[in-house]
Amino acid sequence: MKFSFIIFVLVIFSGCTSQLWQAPSYQEKITGFYAAKDKKLLLITGTKYSYVFEADDLLTSSLEVSRHIEFIPTYSGFKIDRNNQLTGTLKLVSNRVADKKMLEVNNIPLDQYGNVALEFNLKGKRYDVEGDFPFQTLADDHYVVIETPESGVTKVGKIVVTPVAVAIDAATVVPIAAFFGVLGILNKV
């Protein structure tokens, strides 16, 4: 009983260094969007904040047809700086495109297999939006992890604590690896 508890505690404490240096972030639930095609802007509303991005014609056209064609969105690399400037990548993929005529009319390209795979590098700003906009609400929940800037004091604290975290990782990972190595050898016997 004591031995299994010790193994459990060792597993829990392993990986301290990677957790320590993980960038601070928050998760935003996207609730809707509004594409202002004439101003080349994309307004996104979330549960915490709203965001305004520069948007080219292809992005706004893709979002307009998203009511008729099922796109699978992927959000990656979203980071915000101290001036509320936000960058990230939005990828829209659709493998089931029945209405190819709609794509042609909106100048949305197909790949060689007849699928849609679009990638947009977004640049914008975080705001508290006031006023009424005809936001299109999303049918499904969409969550985006946004990395936030870190203060200098926090970085100094991490630098001070890192040797301790590395020592804890070494003290926990090596015995666990040895334990599973012994189990592997005993399994073959």
N, C-alpha and C positions, 0 to 999 in steps of 0.2 A: 504494500500500500504506500509506504513512504517513498519507495523507489519510483513508482509511477507518478507520484505527486512532484517529485524533484524533476523528472523528465518534462512534465507538464509546465512547470515554472520556467525551465530552461527554454522551452519552445516559445513561451509567451515573451520572454525577454530578448530572444534573438532578433536581430534586425533593428536594433536601437539606432544605429548610425544612419541607416537609410531613412528612417522615420524622422530623425532629428533634422536632416537636411532637406526634407520635403518642403517645397515652396508653399507658403500660405495661399489659400484659395477659398472661394465660396461657390456654391451651386445656385444657378439661376434657373427658374422654371419659366420657359418662354410661353406666353399665353396668346400672343397674336402678332400680326405684322401689317404694315401699310406701306405700299410701294408708291412713292411719288415719282412717277416716270418722268414728268416734265422737269423736275428739279434734280433728277438722278440721285434720289435719296431713298433709303430703306429705313423705316422706323420699326423698331422691335419693342414690344412691351413685355415686361416680365413681372414676376411677383414682387421683386425687390426694387428694380430700377427699370428705366427705359433706355434704349440705345438708338443712336442715329448713325447709319453707315452710308458711305459713298456707294452707289449702286449703278452699274452699267446696264445697258439695255438687255443684255442676255440674262442677267440676274433677275431683273424685274419681270421679264417675259416668262422666265422659268417659274417664278412664284405665282404669276397669274394663271398659268396652266396647271399648277399643282392642285387645283380644285378638281381637275378632270383626269389627271394622270398621277398615279401613286409614286411619289418620290420617297426614297429612303435617305433622310439627311444624316450626315455625320459631322459633328462639331469637334474641332481639334485645335490645340495650341492657342487658346484664347488667353490673352494676358492684358492686364490694365496697368498703366503707369500712374505716377503721382498726379499727373494732369488730367486724369480720367480719359486718356487716349486708349482705345481698345483695338487690338489686332487679333486675328484668328483666321481659321480656314473653315469654310462650309463646303461640304461635298454633297451633291445631289445625284442619286443613282436611281434608275428605273430599269428593271429587267422585263417588265410587262407593259410594253407600249403597244396598245391596240390602235390608237388614233394617231397614226403617223402623219396624217394630213395636218392635224393641229400643230404638231411640232414644226412642220415645214412653214406654215403660215407665221409662226412666232419665231422663226429662224433659230430653232434649238437643234443643234447638230446631233446626229446619231453616230455611234462608233461602227466599226466594221461588222459587228454582229447584230446591229439593229437595236442596241440598247442606248440609254442616255447615261453619260457619266460626266458630270460637270464639276469643276472645282473653282471656288472663288476665294481669293485672299481678301478678307474684309478689313477695312480700316474705318474707325469711327470714334464716337465719344459716348460716354455714359451720362445720362441726364435724369432729372425728375421732370417728366413731360406733363405739361399742363395744356388743357384744351381738349376739344373733341375731334378725334380722327376716326375715320371709318375702318378701324382695325379689323382684319379678318382673323377670327379666332381659329385656333388649331384644334383639329379633331382629336389628336393624341397628345399625351404629355411629352414635352421635349425639354431635356435638362442639359445645361451647358456648365461645365466647370471652368471658372475664370480665375486665373492665377493673379494674385495681388502683390504689390510691391512690399518689400521687407525693410524694416527700419535698420539703421546701422547698429543700434543697441542690441537688437535681436541677433544680428550676425555675429557680433562680438561674443554674445552669450553662447551661441552655437560653437564658436571656435574654442571657447574655454571648456565646454562640456564634451567635445568630440573625443579627446583621449579616453575619457571615462566610458563613453559609449562604445568605442572600439574595444576596450578591455572587456566590457560586458559581452559584446558580440563574440570575441575570441573565446571567452570562458564558457559560452553557451553553445556556440556552433561546433567547436572541435569535439566536445564530449558527445553531442548528438550525432555527429557524423561518425565518430568511432563506434557508438552504440549501434547505429544502423549497419555499419561495416561488419561488426561482429555478428549481428543477426544474419547478414547475407552469407557469411562464411559458415555459420551454423546451419543455415538452410541447405547448403550444398552437401553437408556431412550426412 
